[in-house]
Amino acid sequence: MSDPLVLIPARMAATRLPGKPLADIAGTPMIVHVYRRAVEAGIGPVAVATDSPEIAAAVEAAAGTAVMTRADHQSGSDRIHEAAEILDPEGRHDVVVNVQGDFPTIDPRAIAAAILPLADPAVAIGTLAGEITRADERSDPNVVKVVGSAIAPGRMRALYFTRATAPWGEGALYHHVGLYAYRRRALARFVALAPSPLETRERLEQLRALEDGMRIDVTIIDDVPFGVDTPDTLARARAALEGSSP
């Protein structure tokens, strides 16, 4: 049985929507919505990993847990690795779940589903995907696709991640959700690696793990959560959460 630690990396320096973790949604900062969804998943303790005192203060004001990390991290994976070492230096938690801080409408059940592939000891990382249902998303490079082999109902082994329309031909395409459940040792191995050639070309961090030979399995979920990174998606989140409890 795994003992997960759920971490939410957050910083203020988003380029398309500066300060978005503190964006007001139905009277509550976005990062607090994400924190509460992660707590509702019920899989382990939750903390926000940040370099911003303002973000930490907002989380703590909502009775949440925040941990301060360095400001020079290149990715959320680097930030959660540092946070895990601060919060759990003894390594009691053998799984670290990385929940993006811009998923205020995510279903808590989706967060819980990310750890399911780790029941197989051969799997290093679990993640999520949903079937693409909108025609325009099939060719949208902002919609990352996962190409995989089905290994059980609702689960596949990832072979590749791409911004291209893939695989070619008739059949379903799957929209990757950037939420990861790492075995603790896999996270340490991952952040120690240099960026890989395909990662750099596709601008997809998870390809570093595949190029290093780590196995990533994918749980298929019904509803793909949307990230808030533009004024339009912020308005969409506000509409979705209007009237929710603060």
Secondary structure, DSSP 8 states (H G I E B T S, - for coil): ---EEEEEEE-S--SSSTTGGG-EETTEEHHHHHHHHHHHH-SS-EEEEES-HHHHHHHHHTT--EEE--S--SSHHHHHHHHHHHH-TT----EEEE--TT-TT--HHHHHHTTGGGGSTT-SEEEEEEE--SGGGGS-TTS-EEEEEEEETTEEEEEEEESS--S-SSS--EEEEEEEEEEHHHHHHHHHS---HHHHHHT-THHHHHHTT--EEEEE-SS------SHHHHHHHHHHHTT---
